[in-house]
Amino acid sequence: MKKILFLFSLSLLVLLGLFFLKKKIIKNHINNDYSVSLPIGLINGSGDPLADKLFCKYLQKHNFLVSYVITIDDTFEKTIVIEHIDKNLKNGKRLQKYLAYKKPQKFLYWSAKKILLLNRLCYPPIYLFIDSTLNLSASIILGKDYLAIIKDGKSY
């Protein structure tokens, strides 16, 4: 009787673990079919003339449609996502997941970053600028941190 009860409780724990793991995977999953229909404008504000070409290839690798690329003279420290259609920032949030990169580690004897519950990912900010004449879902203004996004190369 004890063996049956033990096996039953063990199988119940395994099933619950798989259920919550599957729920977490589905929550973090990004649909690649959706990214194909997401037209993006790319604005190079990093100061590097080759940044737009590298980043355009990175976005095309993840099945995004880059509609246009512009280089501007101003330089930005951080990469910024601009949403053009949805007030709930749905397209910007999907794009933001592809642009997340790990924060650089600093060696400290004691740091709050060592606690596993804190997020170690750096997400670019999203701004809302609704313009129906652009035919774009979102735009990306590249900053000087574009290499950290490309080198990480993972979508979280």
OpenMM code with the backbone's topology and positions (N, CA, C; nanometers):
from openmm import Vec3, app, unit

residues = "MET LYS LYS ILE LEU PHE LEU PHE SER LEU SER LEU LEU VAL LEU LEU GLY LEU PHE PHE LEU LYS LYS LYS ILE ILE LYS ASN HIS ILE ASN ASN ASP TYR SER VAL SER LEU PRO ILE GLY LEU ILE ASN GLY SER GLY ASP PRO LEU ALA ASP LYS LEU PHE CYS LYS TYR LEU GLN LYS HIS ASN PHE LEU VAL SER TYR VAL ILE THR ILE ASP ASP THR PHE GLU LYS THR ILE VAL ILE GLU HIS ILE ASP LYS ASN LEU LYS ASN GLY LYS ARG LEU GLN LYS TYR LEU ALA TYR LYS LYS PRO GLN LYS PHE LEU TYR TRP SER ALA LYS LYS ILE LEU LEU LEU ASN ARG LEU CYS TYR PRO PRO ILE TYR LEU PHE ILE ASP SER THR LEU ASN LEU SER ALA SER ILE ILE LEU GLY LYS ASP TYR LEU ALA ILE ILE LYS ASP GLY LYS SER TYR".split()
positions = [
    Vec3(0.0816, -0.1189, 0.0000),
    Vec3(0.0000, 0.0000, 0.0000),
    Vec3(0.0866, 0.1262, 0.0000),
    Vec3(0.1964, 0.1222, 0.0770),
    Vec3(0.2852, 0.2380, 0.0818),
    Vec3(0.3534, 0.2607, -0.0525),
    Vec3(0.3863, 0.1509, -0.1225),
    Vec3(0.4501, 0.1639, -0.2537),
    Vec3(0.3553, 0.2287, -0.3539),
    Vec3(0.2301, 0.1881, -0.3505),
    Vec3(0.1315, 0.2436, -0.4431),
    Vec3(0.1101, 0.3917, -0.4142),
    Vec3(0.0996, 0.4272, -0.2879),
    Vec3(0.0823, 0.5669, -0.2496),
    Vec3(0.2045, 0.6498, -0.2887),
    Vec3(0.3231, 0.5934, -0.2710),
    Vec3(0.4463, 0.6629, -0.3085),
    Vec3(0.4532, 0.6844, -0.4600),
    Vec3(0.4220, 0.5809, -0.5386),
    Vec3(0.4239, 0.5931, -0.6842),
    Vec3(0.3186, 0.6928, -0.7332),
    Vec3(0.2024, 0.6900, -0.6702),
    Vec3(0.0977, 0.7840, -0.7087),
    Vec3(0.1395, 0.9286, -0.6815),
    Vec3(0.1949, 0.9542, -0.5650),
    Vec3(0.2371, 1.0912, -0.5322),
    Vec3(0.3542, 1.1355, -0.6193),
    Vec3(0.4449, 1.0442, -0.6522),
    Vec3(0.5575, 1.0770, -0.7392),
    Vec3(0.5092, 1.1107, -0.8801),
    Vec3(0.4167, 1.0316, -0.9326),
    Vec3(0.3645, 1.0595, -1.0668),
    Vec3(0.2839, 1.1900, -1.0684),
    Vec3(0.2144, 1.2196, -0.9600),
    Vec3(0.1402, 1.3451, -0.9509),
    Vec3(0.2355, 1.4645, -0.9510),
    Vec3(0.3458, 1.4548, -0.8801),
    Vec3(0.4454, 1.5620, -0.8793),
    Vec3(0.5078, 1.5817, -1.0168),
    Vec3(0.5365, 1.4728, -1.0862),
    Vec3(0.5946, 1.4825, -1.2201),
    Vec3(0.4962, 1.5483, -1.3161),
    Vec3(0.3706, 1.5096, -1.3104),
    Vec3(0.2694, 1.5690, -1.3981),
    Vec3(0.2500, 1.7178, -1.3695),
    Vec3(0.2467, 1.7555, -1.2438),
    Vec3(0.2338, 1.8975, -1.2103),
    Vec3(0.3561, 1.9765, -1.2560),
    Vec3(0.4736, 1.9177, -1.2396),
    Vec3(0.5954, 1.9841, -1.2860),
    Vec3(0.5946, 2.0048, -1.4361),
    Vec3(0.5538, 1.9040, -1.5123),
    Vec3(0.5455, 1.9170, -1.6579),
    Vec3(0.4403, 2.0193, -1.6986),
    Vec3(0.3296, 2.0228, -1.6257),
    Vec3(0.2238, 2.1192, -1.6571),
    Vec3(0.2735, 2.2624, -1.6416),
    Vec3(0.3396, 2.2921, -1.5300),
    Vec3(0.3879, 2.4285, -1.5078),
    Vec3(0.5049, 2.4625, -1.5983),
    Vec3(0.5884, 2.3651, -1.6310),
    Vec3(0.6991, 2.3893, -1.7231),
    Vec3(0.6461, 2.4205, -1.8623),
    Vec3(0.5451, 2.3454, -1.9067),
    Vec3(0.4855, 2.3701, -2.0376),
    Vec3(0.4200, 2.5075, -2.0419),
    Vec3(0.3551, 2.5458, -1.9333),
    Vec3(0.2911, 2.6766, -1.9264),
    Vec3(0.3949, 2.7882, -1.9360),
    Vec3(0.5090, 2.7694, -1.8726),
    Vec3(0.6152, 2.8702, -1.8767),
    Vec3(0.6767, 2.8779, -2.0164),
    Vec3(0.6954, 2.7640, -2.0824),
    Vec3(0.7527, 2.7622, -2.2171),
    Vec3(0.6581, 2.8301, -2.3154),
    Vec3(0.5294, 2.8023, -2.3052),
    Vec3(0.4323, 2.8648, -2.3952),
    Vec3(0.4272, 3.0151, -2.3712),
    Vec3(0.4385, 3.0577, -2.2460),
    Vec3(0.4350, 3.2002, -2.2141),
    Vec3(0.5540, 3.2726, -2.2754),
    Vec3(0.6715, 3.2109, -2.2748),
    Vec3(0.7919, 3.2748, -2.3262),
    Vec3(0.8138, 3.2507, -2.4751),
    Vec3(0.7298, 3.1698, -2.5377),
    Vec3(0.7469, 3.1375, -2.6788),
    Vec3(0.7048, 3.2552, -2.7659),
    Vec3(0.7834, 3.2850, -2.8658),
    Vec3(0.7516, 3.3927, -2.9596),
    Vec3(0.7173, 3.3287, -3.0931),
    Vec3(0.6060, 3.3644, -3.1495),
    Vec3(0.5592, 3.3055, -3.2738),
    Vec3(0.6351, 3.3659, -3.3915),
    Vec3(0.7119, 3.2842, -3.4638),
    Vec3(0.7890, 3.3329, -3.5775),
    Vec3(0.7001, 3.3672, -3.6965),
    Vec3(0.5819, 3.3048, -3.7073),
    Vec3(0.4921, 3.3373, -3.8173),
    Vec3(0.4435, 3.4814, -3.8061),
    Vec3(0.4279, 3.5287, -3.6850),
    Vec3(0.3821, 3.6658, -3.6651),
    Vec3(0.4896, 3.7665, -3.7035),
    Vec3(0.6160, 3.7317, -3.6810),
    Vec3(0.7238, 3.8266, -3.7093),
    Vec3(0.7412, 3.8506, -3.8591),
    Vec3(0.6969, 3.7573, -3.9436),
    Vec3(0.7088, 3.7767, -4.0879),
    Vec3(0.6214, 3.8929, -4.1331),
    Vec3(0.5045, 3.9065, -4.0738),
    Vec3(0.4119, 4.0107, -4.1160),
    Vec3(0.4307, 4.1407, -4.0383),
    Vec3(0.5408, 4.1559, -3.9701),
    Vec3(0.5648, 4.2746, -3.8890),
    Vec3(0.6662, 4.3644, -3.9583),
    Vec3(0.6192, 4.4639, -4.0359),
    Vec3(0.7136, 4.5536, -4.1039),
    Vec3(0.7789, 4.6496, -4.0045),
    Vec3(0.9101, 4.6624, -4.0176),
    Vec3(0.9892, 4.7399, -3.9223),
    Vec3(1.0718, 4.8434, -3.9970),
    Vec3(1.0811, 4.9614, -3.9386),
    Vec3(1.1729, 5.0636, -3.9868),
    Vec3(1.2949, 5.0661, -3.8970),
    Vec3(1.4119, 5.0740, -3.9556),
    Vec3(1.5368, 5.0709, -3.8794),
    Vec3(1.6068, 5.2053, -3.8946),
    Vec3(1.6338, 5.2709, -3.7827),
    Vec3(1.6994, 5.4015, -3.7821),
    Vec3(1.8328, 5.3858, -3.7110),
    Vec3(1.9413, 5.4127, -3.7814),
    Vec3(2.0750, 5.3960, -3.7252),
    Vec3(2.1156, 5.5234, -3.6524),
    Vec3(2.1139, 5.5173, -3.5212),
    Vec3(2.1566, 5.6291, -3.4388),
    Vec3(2.2725, 5.5914, -3.3502),
    Vec3(2.3517, 5.4944, -3.3943),
    Vec3(2.4618, 5.4457, -3.3111),
    Vec3(2.5933, 5.5166, -3.3394),
    Vec3(2.6020, 5.5846, -3.4510),
    Vec3(2.7277, 5.6479, -3.4888),
    Vec3(2.8178, 5.5571, -3.5699),
    Vec3(2.7838, 5.4303, -3.5814),
    Vec3(2.8607, 5.3335, -3.6595),
    Vec3(2.7930, 5.3170, -3.7955),
    Vec3(2.8636, 5.3421, -3.9063),
    Vec3(2.7980, 5.3336, -4.0377),
    Vec3(2.7601, 5.1913, -4.0793),
    Vec3(2.8217, 5.0896, -4.0195),
    Vec3(2.7888, 4.9510, -4.0556),
    Vec3(2.6840, 4.8882, -3.9642),
    Vec3(2.6408, 4.9604, -3.8628),
    Vec3(2.5470, 4.9042, -3.7654),
    Vec3(2.4143, 4.8675, -3.8294),
    Vec3(2.3662, 4.9505, -3.9219),
    Vec3(2.2364, 4.9218, -3.9829),
    Vec3(2.2404, 4.7955, -4.0673),
    Vec3(2.3498, 4.7705, -4.1359),
    Vec3(2.3603, 4.6487, -4.2173),
    Vec3(2.3666, 4.5236, -4.1297),
    Vec3(2.4445, 4.5291, -4.0221),
    Vec3(2.4541, 4.4153, -3.9310),
    Vec3(2.3200, 4.3874, -3.8634),
    Vec3(2.2553, 4.4921, -3.8183),
    Vec3(2.1295, 4.4745, -3.7469),
    Vec3(2.0174, 4.4325, -3.8407),
    Vec3(2.0215, 4.4780, -3.9637),
    Vec3(1.9222, 4.4369, -4.0628),
    Vec3(1.9335, 4.2866, -4.0894),
    Vec3(2.0551, 4.2359, -4.0997),
    Vec3(2.0745, 4.0914, -4.1180),
    Vec3(2.0272, 4.0138, -3.9960),
    Vec3(2.0506, 4.0695, -3.8774),
    Vec3(2.0052, 4.0055, -3.7537),
    Vec3(1.8526, 3.9947, -3.7512),
    Vec3(1.7839, 4.1018, -3.7897),
    Vec3(1.6373, 4.0992, -3.7912),
    Vec3(1.5834, 4.0062, -3.8994),
    Vec3(1.6482, 4.0031, -4.0151),
    Vec3(1.6044, 3.9137, -4.1221),
    Vec3(1.6269, 3.7680, -4.0845),
    Vec3(1.7274, 3.7417, -4.0034),
    Vec3(1.7506, 3.6053, -3.9551),
    Vec3(1.6348, 3.5591, -3.8676),
    Vec3(1.5708, 3.6534, -3.7987),
    Vec3(1.4552, 3.6222, -3.7146),
    Vec3(1.3230, 3.6474, -3.7871),
    Vec3(1.3260, 3.6522, -3.9202),
    Vec3(1.2077, 3.6602, -4.0073),
    Vec3(1.1295, 3.7905, -3.9957),
    Vec3(1.1946, 3.8986, -3.9610),
    Vec3(1.1283, 4.0285, -3.9626),
    Vec3(1.1463, 4.0920, -4.0994),
    Vec3(1.0478, 4.1705, -4.1404),
    Vec3(1.0519, 4.2410, -4.2676),
    Vec3(1.0998, 4.3836, -4.2418),
    Vec3(1.2221, 4.4137, -4.2828),
    Vec3(1.2772, 4.5480, -4.2647),
    Vec3(1.2371, 4.6303, -4.3861),
    Vec3(1.1481, 4.7280, -4.3656),
    Vec3(1.0949, 4.8072, -4.4764),
    Vec3(1.1909, 4.9145, -4.5229),
    Vec3(1.2520, 4.9829, -4.4302),
    Vec3(1.3479, 5.0861, -4.4696),
    Vec3(1.4558, 5.1009, -4.3627),
    Vec3(1.5695, 5.1549, -4.4064),
    Vec3(1.6828, 5.1797, -4.3173),
    Vec3(1.7270, 5.3241, -4.3380),
    Vec3(1.7391, 5.3984, -4.2287),
    Vec3(1.7819, 5.5382, -4.2336),
    Vec3(1.8999, 5.5556, -4.1386),
    Vec3(1.9983, 5.6340, -4.1798),
    Vec3(2.1090, 5.6705, -4.0920),
    Vec3(2.0952, 5.8177, -4.0554),
    Vec3(2.1042, 5.8467, -3.9256),
    Vec3(2.0943, 5.9855, -3.8795),
    Vec3(2.2258, 6.0263, -3.8135),
    Vec3(2.2445, 6.1560, -3.7982),
    Vec3(2.3690, 6.2072, -3.7413),
    Vec3(2.3720, 6.2003, -3.5892),
    Vec3(2.2566, 6.2028, -3.5246),
    Vec3(2.2522, 6.1975, -3.3784),
    Vec3(2.2924, 6.0596, -3.3296),
    Vec3(2.3509, 6.0536, -3.2110),
    Vec3(2.3869, 5.9247, -3.1523),
    Vec3(2.3047, 5.9024, -3.0261),
    Vec3(2.2615, 5.7788, -3.0094),
    Vec3(2.1839, 5.7369, -2.8935),
    Vec3(2.2661, 5.6361, -2.8144),
    Vec3(2.2559, 5.6413, -2.6835),
    Vec3(2.3285, 5.5469, -2.5986),
    Vec3(2.2608, 5.4099, -2.5994),
    Vec3(2.1284, 5.4076, -2.5940),
    Vec3(2.0524, 5.2831, -2.5845),
    Vec3(1.9610, 5.2677, -2.7052),
    Vec3(1.9338, 5.1432, -2.7395),
    Vec3(1.8407, 5.1112, -2.8473),
    Vec3(1.6977, 5.1335, -2.7982),
    Vec3(1.6126, 5.1870, -2.8851),
    Vec3(1.4752, 5.2221, -2.8494),
    Vec3(1.3799, 5.1584, -2.9504),
    Vec3(1.2667, 5.1072, -2.9019),
    Vec3(1.1606, 5.0531, -2.9870),
    Vec3(1.0453, 5.1531, -2.9874),
    Vec3(0.9919, 5.1830, -3.1058),
    Vec3(0.8795, 5.2755, -3.1188),
    Vec3(0.7630, 5.2015, -3.1834),
    Vec3(0.6503, 5.1986, -3.1149),
    Vec3(0.5279, 5.1341, -3.1632),
    Vec3(0.4471, 5.2353, -3.2432),
    Vec3(0.3930, 5.1933, -3.3595),
    Vec3(0.3191, 5.2850, -3.4455),
    Vec3(0.1703, 5.2531, -3.4585),
    Vec3(0.1245, 5.1343, -3.4203),
    Vec3(-0.0134, 5.0946, -3.4484),
    Vec3(-0.0973, 5.0752, -3.3221),
    Vec3(-0.0532, 4.9879, -3.2337),
    Vec3(-0.1348, 4.9423, -3.1215),
    Vec3(-0.1090, 5.0261, -2.9961),
    Vec3(-0.2164, 5.0730, -2.9322),
    Vec3(-0.2012, 5.1507, -2.8089),
    Vec3(-0.1560, 5.0639, -2.6920),
    Vec3(-0.1777, 4.9332, -2.7007),
    Vec3(-0.1337, 4.8415, -2.5956),
    Vec3(0.0103, 4.7952, -2.6151),
    Vec3(0.0774, 4.8472, -2.7152),
    Vec3(0.2191, 4.8189, -2.7442),
    Vec3(0.2452, 4.6711, -2.7734),
    Vec3(0.1490, 4.6037, -2.8370),
    Vec3(0.1624, 4.4605, -2.8637),
    Vec3(0.2801, 4.4306, -2.9565),
    Vec3(0.2925, 4.5037, -3.0660),
    Vec3(0.4019, 4.4790, -3.1606),
    Vec3(0.5367, 4.5162, -3.1001),
    Vec3(0.5393, 4.6240, -3.0250),
    Vec3(0.6634, 4.6661, -2.9612),
    Vec3(0.7120, 4.5657, -2.8583),
    Vec3(0.6193, 4.5046, -2.7850),
    Vec3(0.6581, 4.4049, -2.6845),
    Vec3(0.7116, 4.2785, -2.7501),
    Vec3(0.6531, 4.2391, -2.8625),
    Vec3(0.7056, 4.1218, -2.9339),
    Vec3(0.8455, 4.1492, -2.9866),
    Vec3(0.8645, 4.2671, -3.0397),
    Vec3(0.9956, 4.3052, -3.0909),
    Vec3(1.0959, 4.3211, -2.9776),
    Vec3(1.0501, 4.3680, -2.8650),
    Vec3(1.1363, 4.3885, -2.7495),
    Vec3(1.1959, 4.2569, -2.6994),
    Vec3(1.1214, 4.1475, -2.7115),
    Vec3(1.1732, 4.0177, -2.6679),
    Vec3(1.2911, 3.9726, -2.7529),
    Vec3(1.2908, 4.0086, -2.8803),
    Vec3(1.4038, 3.9735, -2.9659),
    Vec3(1.5251, 4.0613, -2.9384),
    Vec3(1.5040, 4.1779, -2.8816),
    Vec3(1.6133, 4.2717, -2.8591),
    Vec3(1.6670, 4.2660, -2.7166),
    Vec3(1.6190, 4.1730, -2.6359),
    Vec3(1.6678, 4.1613, -2.4985),
    Vec3(1.8082, 4.1023, -2.4987),
    Vec3(1.8915, 4.1547, -2.4123),
    Vec3(2.0264, 4.1002, -2.3976),
    Vec3(2.0635, 4.0965, -2.2506),
    Vec3(2.1609, 4.0127, -2.2190),
    Vec3(2.2022, 3.9975, -2.0801),
    Vec3(2.2815, 4.1191, -2.0351),
    Vec3(2.2543, 4.1619, -1.9121),
    Vec3(2.3284, 4.2735, -1.8555),
    Vec3(2.4723, 4.2304, -1.8307),
    Vec3(2.5680, 4.3182, -1.8540),
    Vec3(2.7063, 4.2814, -1.8253),
    Vec3(2.7271, 4.2592, -1.6761),
    Vec3(2.8037, 4.1568, -1.6439),
    Vec3(2.8299, 4.1215, -1.5051),
    Vec3(2.9437, 4.2058, -1.4501),
    Vec3(2.9249, 4.2590, -1.3324),
    Vec3(3.0310, 4.3301, -1.2619),
    Vec3(3.0714, 4.2449, -1.1430),
    Vec3(3.2003, 4.2384, -1.1173),
    Vec3(3.2466, 4.1575, -1.0058),
    Vec3(3.2295, 4.2357, -0.8765),
    Vec3(3.1397, 4.1902, -0.7938),
    Vec3(3.1178, 4.2483, -0.6621),
    Vec3(3.1155, 4.1349, -0.5610),
    Vec3(3.1648, 4.1633, -0.4426),
    Vec3(3.1646, 4.0594, -0.3402),
    Vec3(3.0218, 4.0210, -0.3033),
    Vec3(2.9371, 4.1199, -0.2853),
    Vec3(2.7969, 4.0913, -0.2575),
    Vec3(2.7122, 4.1827, -0.3442),
    Vec3(2.6180, 4.1260, -0.4120),
    Vec3(2.5327, 4.2048, -0.4991),
    Vec3(2.3928, 4.1455, -0.4986),
    Vec3(2.2953, 4.2305, -0.5160),
    Vec3(2.1569, 4.1823, -0.5246),
    Vec3(2.1336, 4.1067, -0.6544),
    Vec3(2.2224, 4.1250, -0.7533),
    Vec3(2.2061, 4.0554, -0.8805),
    Vec3(2.2349, 3.9064, -0.8678),
    Vec3(2.3000, 3.8657, -0.7588),
    Vec3(2.3282, 3.7234, -0.7400),
    Vec3(2.2032, 3.6460, -0.7014),
    Vec3(2.1007, 3.7160, -0.6576),
    Vec3(1.9753, 3.6499, -0.6240),
    Vec3(1.9062, 3.6119, -0.7544),
    Vec3(1.8681, 3.4867, -0.7675),
    Vec3(1.8160, 3.4359, -0.8941),
    Vec3(1.6798, 3.4930, -0.9312),
    Vec3(1.6090, 3.5493, -0.8356),
    Vec3(1.4755, 3.5991, -0.8658),
    Vec3(1.4782, 3.7283, -0.9458),
    Vec3(1.5890, 3.8021, -0.9405),
    Vec3(1.5957, 3.9277, -1.0134),
    Vec3(1.6260, 3.9032, -1.1603),
    Vec3(1.5715, 3.9871, -1.2455),
    Vec3(1.5874, 3.9719, -1.3896),
    Vec3(1.7247, 4.0225, -1.4330),
    Vec3(1.7979, 3.9420, -1.5095),
    Vec3(1.9295, 3.9803, -1.5573),
    Vec3(1.9254, 4.0247, -1.7024),
    Vec3(1.8072, 4.0400, -1.7590),
    Vec3(1.7959, 4.0813, -1.8982),
    Vec3(1.7711, 4.2309, -1.9068),
    Vec3(1.8232, 4.2895, -2.0106),
    Vec3(1.8056, 4.4323, -2.0341),
    Vec3(1.7153, 4.4480, -2.1564),
    Vec3(1.5984, 4.5057, -2.1359),
    Vec3(1.5033, 4.5262, -2.2443),
    Vec3(1.5068, 4.6724, -2.2878),
    Vec3(1.5074, 4.6976, -2.4180),
    Vec3(1.5010, 4.8374, -2.4618),
    Vec3(1.3632, 4.8966, -2.4330),
    Vec3(1.3559, 5.0262, -2.4050),
    Vec3(1.2258, 5.0871, -2.3756),
    Vec3(1.1385, 5.0978, -2.5006),
    Vec3(1.0070, 5.1003, -2.4792),
    Vec3(0.9102, 5.1127, -2.5885),
    Vec3(0.8377, 5.2464, -2.5734),
    Vec3(0.8265, 5.3178, -2.6834),
    Vec3(0.7517, 5.4435, -2.6857),
    Vec3(0.6398, 5.4322, -2.7880),
    Vec3(0.5314, 5.5037, -2.7642),
    Vec3(0.4154, 5.5004, -2.8526),
    Vec3(0.4127, 5.6268, -2.9374),
    Vec3(0.4108, 5.6076, -3.0691),
    Vec3(0.3972, 5.7185, -3.1634),
    Vec3(0.3062, 5.6691, -3.2749),
    Vec3(0.1763, 5.6906, -3.2594),
    Vec3(0.0791, 5.6378, -3.3557),
    Vec3(0.0787, 5.7252, -3.4801),
    Vec3(0.1024, 5.6604, -3.5937),
    Vec3(0.1021, 5.7292, -3.7227),
    Vec3(0.0531, 5.6300, -3.8268),
    Vec3(-0.0668, 5.6521, -3.8795),
    Vec3(-0.1260, 5.5570, -3.9739),
    Vec3(-0.0700, 5.5722, -4.1147),
    Vec3(0.0070, 5.6754, -4.1421),
    Vec3(0.0603, 5.6960, -4.2769),
    Vec3(0.1909, 5.6213, -4.3011),
    Vec3(0.2493, 5.5635, -4.1986),
    Vec3(0.3819, 5.5026, -4.2125),
    Vec3(0.3816, 5.3616, -4.2712),
    Vec3(0.2742, 5.2881, -4.2602),
    Vec3(0.2686, 5.1473, -4.3024),
    Vec3(0.3723, 5.0629, -4.2290),
    Vec3(0.4020, 5.0974, -4.1069),
    Vec3(0.4959, 5.0227, -4.0234),
    Vec3(0.4270, 4.9820, -3.8946),
    Vec3(0.4679, 4.8669, -3.8422),
    Vec3(0.4176, 4.8259, -3.7119),
    Vec3(0.5017, 4.8848, -3.6003),
    Vec3(0.6328, 4.8893, -3.6226),
    Vec3(0.7240, 4.9409, -3.5207),
    Vec3(0.8510, 4.9904, -3.5876),
    Vec3(0.9244, 5.0724, -3.5151),
    Vec3(1.0551, 5.1191, -3.5607),
    Vec3(1.1570, 5.0929, -3.4512),
    Vec3(1.2810, 5.0775, -3.4921),
    Vec3(1.3906, 5.0586, -3.3974),
    Vec3(1.4914, 5.1693, -3.4212),
    Vec3(1.5256, 5.2411, -3.3152),
    Vec3(1.6353, 5.3374, -3.3223),
    Vec3(1.7554, 5.2704, -3.2575),
    Vec3(1.8557, 5.2418, -3.3379),
    Vec3(1.9741, 5.1730, -3.2868),
    Vec3(2.0574, 5.2675, -3.2020),
    Vec3(2.1026, 5.2176, -3.0893),
    Vec3(2.1926, 5.2921, -3.0031),
    Vec3(2.3303, 5.2284, -3.0043),
    Vec3(2.4165, 5.2790, -2.9191),
    Vec3(2.5529, 5.2268, -2.9123),
    Vec3(2.5590, 5.0863, -2.8534),
    Vec3(2.4499, 5.0391, -2.7967),
    Vec3(2.4467, 4.9054, -2.7378),
    Vec3(2.4008, 4.7978, -2.8361),
    Vec3(2.3987, 4.8281, -2.9654),
    Vec3(2.3477, 4.7315, -3.0639),
    Vec3(2.4332, 4.6056, -3.0707),
    Vec3(2.5621, 4.6165, -3.0439),
    Vec3(2.6487, 4.4980, -3.0489),
    Vec3(2.6150, 4.3978, -2.9393),
    Vec3(2.5721, 4.4452, -2.8238),
    Vec3(2.5331, 4.3537, -2.7160),
    Vec3(2.4113, 4.2724, -2.7568),
    Vec3(2.3215, 4.3325, -2.8334),
    Vec3(2.2017, 4.2612, -2.8790),
    Vec3(2.2395, 4.1560, -2.9826),
    Vec3(2.3248, 4.1924, -3.0767),
    Vec3(2.3634, 4.0991, -3.1826),
    Vec3(2.4509, 3.9870, -3.1274),
    Vec3(2.5441, 4.0185, -3.0392),
    Vec3(2.6345, 3.9162, -2.9855),
    Vec3(2.5610, 3.8153, -2.9005),
    Vec3(2.4598, 3.8618, -2.8262),
    Vec3(2.3836, 3.7686, -2.7447),
    Vec3(2.3092, 3.6720, -2.8345),
    Vec3(2.2468, 3.7230, -2.9399),
    Vec3(2.1896, 3.6417, -3.0459),
    Vec3(2.0796, 3.5475, -3.0062),
    Vec3(2.0177, 3.5660, -2.8922),
    Vec3(1.9107, 3.4773, -2.8491),
    Vec3(1.7862, 3.5599, -2.8247),
    Vec3(1.6710, 3.4971, -2.8462),
    Vec3(1.5469, 3.5634, -2.8082),
    Vec3(1.5000, 3.5005, -2.6788),
    Vec3(1.4631, 3.5824, -2.5863),
    Vec3(1.4245, 3.5333, -2.4545),
    Vec3(1.2760, 3.5389, -2.4369),
] * unit.nanometer
topology = app.Topology()
chain = topology.addChain("A")
for resn in residues:
    res = topology.addResidue(resn, chain)
    for name in ("N", "CA", "C"):
        topology.addAtom(name, app.Element.getBySymbol(name[0]), res)
